[in-house]
């Protein structure tokens, strides 16, 4: 009868059996509904394009699959920029004069708690928890280095997202020195849980649990879906004082509720994965656009250089030719050079002008101001 009502849950029966559990690491996680973890995650952002994409997501300047657009106005900017363009301005104002090519440009922190814990402490205390988390970040990185801090209330579980430029005490970009490796990150999570989470009845998650860390965007949205689905396929209840099982319609209602919750969680994870893919595509498109611009600029420089070398070679050939042939050759040279004048490198132009005056007793090439400007403008485009 179970199979007739919810056959799609048949493959999950072994996981739903009463008493089954999934443990990771030295001890099992608390069962669903009893978790009260303080959660702190940090991600390195290595390019300007990635920083811009993260800012657009945080300020909802692009659609977020795991967010409710009708609740967008409930989000709160606590500190720093209010838009992605301002993020770039703040970063440029704080960044050192010289930036290494491989330098980490920003750190993105996500602070939240187990979904059931956030629900239990309530909206007011949730905001207080996230505000205290921001105070902790200010103390750790300096308020002046926080580019933005936003509380997102338009998703299932409220959370704080903060973008921070990793400036050390010497004024250098130094993400490694600030957050270090696994050991330093673990110590940082322990400190956060002790100094901030404990104030709200939250504790540190399991250390060395063996859990696989995922990207920040995927991680915090999967908190709502729980990092593992663990619902129980309902068994028929036995009524008080009777051996008869519950009615079919009652069992169906309970089974439907369990199935709906399972599907809701699965869909939530799927939406996050789609968002991750969309963001990755954005990053790649930005990088491709930048690469194309660099290639185009390199081609233009190469074209200018080649044209300049060709012009100077032609001029040198005229100088080496017989005197009686030079007049006709130099007239043709000047005529052809005028047509490509705007594309020649400045050094080549200077050499040509000097040679015309000194070697051939001619006036320098003169083009109308508007014509030369138009040629160079066309080249830039």
C-alpha positions in Angstrom: 0.0 0.0 0.0 2.9 2.3 0.7 4.3 1.8 -2.7 0.9 2.6 -4.3 0.8 6.0 -2.6 4.3 7.3 -2.6 6.3 4.9 -4.9 9.0 7.7 -5.5 10.1 7.2 -1.9 10.8 3.5 -2.3 14.6 4.0 -2.9 14.8 6.0 0.3 13.3 3.4 2.7 16.6 2.2 4.0 17.6 5.7 4.9 14.2 6.4 6.6 14.2 3.3 8.8 13.7 4.2 12.5 16.9 4.3 14.4 19.1 4.8 11.3 21.7 7.6 11.5 24.5 9.0 9.5 27.6 9.9 11.4 30.7 11.8 10.3 33.9 11.9 12.3 34.4 10.8 15.8 30.9 11.5 17.0 27.5 11.8 15.3 25.7 15.0 14.6 22.7 15.8 16.7 19.5 14.8 15.0 17.6 17.2 12.8 15.8 19.8 14.9 18.4 19.7 17.7 21.4 21.3 16.0 22.6 24.6 17.4 25.8 25.3 15.6 27.4 28.8 15.2 28.5 28.8 11.5 31.3 30.9 10.2 32.7 30.4 6.6 35.2 32.4 4.6 36.2 32.4 1.0 39.0 34.0 -0.9 38.2 36.2 -3.9 41.1 36.5 -6.3 39.9 38.7 -9.2 38.2 42.0 -9.7 35.5 40.2 -11.8 34.8 37.7 -9.0 34.5 40.6 -6.5 32.1 42.4 -8.7 30.0 39.3 -9.2 29.9 38.6 -5.4 28.9 42.2 -4.8 26.1 42.1 -7.3 24.8 38.9 -5.7 24.9 40.4 -2.2 23.1 43.6 -3.2 20.6 41.6 -5.3 21.6 43.5 -8.4 21.1 40.2 -10.2 18.6 37.4 -9.5 19.5 34.9 -6.8 17.8 31.6 -7.3 17.7 30.8 -3.6 16.2 34.2 -2.6 12.6 35.3 -2.5 12.4 38.5 -4.6 9.3 39.6 -2.6 11.4 39.8 0.6 14.3 41.7 -1.0 13.5 44.9 1.0 13.9 42.9 4.3 17.7 42.7 3.7 19.8 45.1 5.8 23.0 46.9 4.9 24.9 47.2 8.2 28.1 48.7 7.0 30.0 49.9 3.9 28.9 50.0 0.3 25.3 49.9 -0.8 26.0 48.8 -4.4 28.5 46.9 -6.4 30.1 50.0 -8.0 30.7 51.5 -4.6 32.5 48.3 -3.6 35.1 48.9 -6.4 35.5 52.5 -5.3 36.1 51.4 -1.6 38.5 48.7 -2.7 40.6 51.1 -4.8 40.7 53.6 -2.0 42.1 51.0 0.5 44.3 48.9 -1.9 48.1 49.5 -1.8 49.8 51.2 -4.8 51.3 47.9 -6.0 49.2 44.8 -6.1 50.7 41.4 -6.9 49.1 39.7 -9.8 48.2 36.6 -7.7 47.1 38.6 -4.6 43.8 37.7 -3.0 41.6 40.8 -3.5 38.9 40.2 -0.9 37.6 37.8 1.7 33.9 36.9 1.8 32.6 35.8 5.1 29.2 34.1 5.7 27.9 34.0 9.3 24.8 32.1 10.2 23.7 29.2 12.4 21.9 25.9 12.1 18.4 26.6 10.6 16.5 25.2 13.6 18.7 27.3 16.0 18.1 30.5 14.0 14.4 29.8 14.1 14.5 29.0 17.8 16.2 32.2 18.9 13.8 34.4 16.8 14.2 37.3 14.4 15.3 39.9 17.0 18.0 37.7 18.5 19.1 36.5 15.1 19.8 40.1 14.1 21.6 40.7 17.4 23.7 37.6 16.7 24.7 38.7 13.2 25.4 42.3 14.4 27.7 40.9 17.1 29.3 38.8 14.4 30.0 42.0 12.5 31.6 43.6 15.6 33.8 40.5 15.8 34.9 41.0 12.2 35.6 44.7 12.8 37.8 43.8 15.7 39.6 41.1 13.6 40.0 43.0 10.3 39.4 46.7 11.1 36.1 48.5 10.3 37.9 50.5 7.6 38.6 47.3 5.7 35.0 46.0 5.6 33.8 46.9 2.1 30.2 45.8 2.8 28.2 43.9 5.4 24.7 42.7 4.5 22.1 40.7 6.4 20.1 38.6 4.0 16.5 37.9 5.3 15.2 37.0 1.9 16.4 33.4 2.1 15.2 30.5 4.3 17.9 31.0 7.0 19.1 34.6 7.8 22.8 35.1 7.4 25.4 37.9 7.3 27.6 38.3 4.2 30.7 40.6 4.5 33.2 41.5 1.9 36.6 42.5 3.4 39.8 43.7 1.8 42.6 41.7 3.5 44.9 44.5 4.5 47.5 43.6 7.2 49.2 46.0 9.7 51.8 46.9 7.1 49.2 48.0 4.6 49.7 45.0 2.3 47.2 42.6 0.8 47.9 39.5 2.9 45.0 37.1 3.1 47.4 34.2 4.0 48.7 36.1 7.0 45.1 37.0 8.2 43.3 33.7 7.8 46.2 31.2 7.3 45.6 27.6 6.6 43.3 24.9 8.1 44.7 25.1 11.6 44.3 28.9 11.8 40.8 28.7 10.2 39.8 26.1 12.8 41.0 28.2 15.6 39.2 31.2 14.2 35.9 29.2 14.1 36.4 28.1 17.7 37.1 31.7 18.8 34.0 32.9 17.0 31.8 30.2 18.6 33.1 31.0 22.0 33.0 34.8 21.9 29.9 35.3 19.8 27.9 32.1 19.3 27.8 31.2 23.0 26.0 34.4 23.8 23.0 33.0 21.9 23.2 29.4 23.1 25.1 28.3 20.0 28.2 26.0 19.9 31.0 25.2 17.6 30.4 22.5 15.0 32.2 19.2 15.1 35.9 19.5 14.6 37.6 17.1 12.2 34.1 15.9 11.3 35.1 14.8 7.8 32.4 17.0 6.3 33.3 18.3 2.8 33.3 22.0 2.6 31.5 23.5 -0.4 31.4 27.0 -1.9 29.8 29.6 0.4 26.7 30.3 -1.8 26.0 26.6 -2.0 26.7 26.0 1.6 24.5 28.5 3.3 21.5 27.7 1.0 21.9 24.0 1.7 21.7 24.8 5.4 18.0 25.3 4.8 17.8 22.0 3.0 20.0 20.4 5.7 23.3 19.0 4.6 21.7 15.5 4.5 18.1 14.6 4.0 16.8 12.6 6.9 13.0 12.2 7.0 11.3 9.0 8.1 8.8 7.2 6.0 5.8 7.2 8.3 4.5 3.9 9.6 0.8 3.4 10.3 -0.1 4.5 13.8 -2.1 2.2 16.1 -5.0 4.0 17.7 -5.4 4.0 21.5 -7.1 0.9 22.8 -7.4 -0.5 19.3 -5.3 -2.8 17.1 -6.6 -1.1 13.9 -4.2 1.1 12.0 -4.9 4.7 11.3 -7.2 5.5 8.4 -5.9 5.6 4.9 -6.5 9.3 4.4 -4.7 10.1 7.6 -1.7 8.1 6.6 -1.7 9.6 3.1 -1.7 13.1 4.6 1.3 12.3 6.8 3.2 10.5 3.9 2.4 13.5 1.6 3.8 15.9 4.1 7.0 13.9 4.4 7.4 13.6 0.6 6.7 17.3 0.1 9.4 18.2 2.6 11.9 15.8 1.0 11.2 17.3 -2.5 11.4 20.9 -1.1 14.8 20.2 0.3 16.0 18.5 -3.0 14.7 21.4 -5.0 16.5 23.9 -2.8 19.8 22.2 -3.4 19.1 22.1 -7.1 18.4 25.8 -7.2 21.6 26.6 -5.4 23.6 24.4 -7.9 22.0 26.3 -10.7 22.9 29.6 -9.1 26.5 28.4 -8.7 26.6 27.5 -12.4 25.2 30.9 -13.3 27.7 32.7 -11.2 30.6 30.6 -12.7 29.4 31.5 -16.2 29.4 35.2 -15.2 33.0 34.9 -13.9 34.1 33.2 -17.1 32.4 35.8 -19.3 34.1 38.6 -17.5 37.4 36.9 -17.7 36.9 36.2 -21.4 35.9 39.8 -22.1 39.0 41.0 -20.2 41.2 38.5 -22.1 39.7 39.7 -25.5 40.5 43.3 -24.6 44.0 42.4 -23.7 44.5 40.5 -26.9 43.0 43.3 -29.0 45.3 45.9 -27.3 48.3 43.6 -27.9 47.3 43.3 -31.6 47.0 47.0 -31.9 50.4 47.6 -30.4 51.9 44.9 -32.6 50.2 46.4 -35.7 51.5 49.8 -34.9 55.0 48.4 -34.4 55.0 46.5 -37.6 53.7 49.4 -39.6 56.4 51.7 -38.0 59.1 49.2 -38.8 57.9 48.9 -42.4 57.8 52.7 -42.8 61.3 53.1 -41.4 62.6 50.3 -43.6 61.1 52.0 -46.7 62.6 55.3 -45.7 66.0 53.7 -45.2 65.7 52.2 -48.7 65.0 55.6 -50.2 68.1 57.0 -48.5 70.2 54.2 -50.0 68.8 54.7 -53.5 70.3 56.8 -56.3 69.9 60.5 -55.9 68.0 60.9 -59.1 65.4 58.4 -57.9 64.9 59.8 -54.5 62.6 62.6 -55.4 59.9 60.4 -56.9 60.3 57.8 -54.2 60.1 60.2 -51.3 57.0 61.9 -52.8 55.3 58.5 -53.0 56.5 57.6 -49.5 55.0 60.8 -48.0 51.7 60.3 -49.8 51.3 56.7 -48.5 52.6 57.6 -45.0 49.9 60.3 -44.6 47.2 57.7 -45.1 48.4 55.6 -42.2 49.9 58.4 -40.1 47.4 57.9 -37.2 48.4 54.2 -36.8 52.2 54.8 -36.6 54.0 54.7 -33.3 55.1 58.1 -32.0 58.8 57.1 -32.2 58.4 56.2 -35.9 56.6 59.5 -36.6 59.4 61.5 -35.0 62.1 59.6 -36.9 60.2 60.2 -40.2 59.7 63.9 -39.6 63.4 64.4 -38.7 64.6 62.5 -41.8 62.3 64.5 -44.1 63.7 67.7 -42.8 67.4 66.8 -42.5 67.9 64.2 -45.3 65.5 65.5 -48.0 65.1 69.2 -47.1 61.3 68.8 -47.0 58.7 70.2 -44.7 57.5 67.8 -42.0 54.3 65.9 -42.7 51.3 68.0 -41.7 47.8 66.6 -41.3 44.7 68.6 -40.5 44.1 68.4 -36.7 40.7 66.9 -37.1 41.9 64.3 -39.6 44.7 63.1 -37.3 42.3 63.0 -34.2 39.7 61.1 -36.2 42.3 58.6 -37.3 43.5 58.0 -33.8 39.9 57.8 -32.5 39.0 55.2 -35.1 42.0 53.2 -34.0 41.0 53.3 -30.4 37.6 51.9 -31.2 
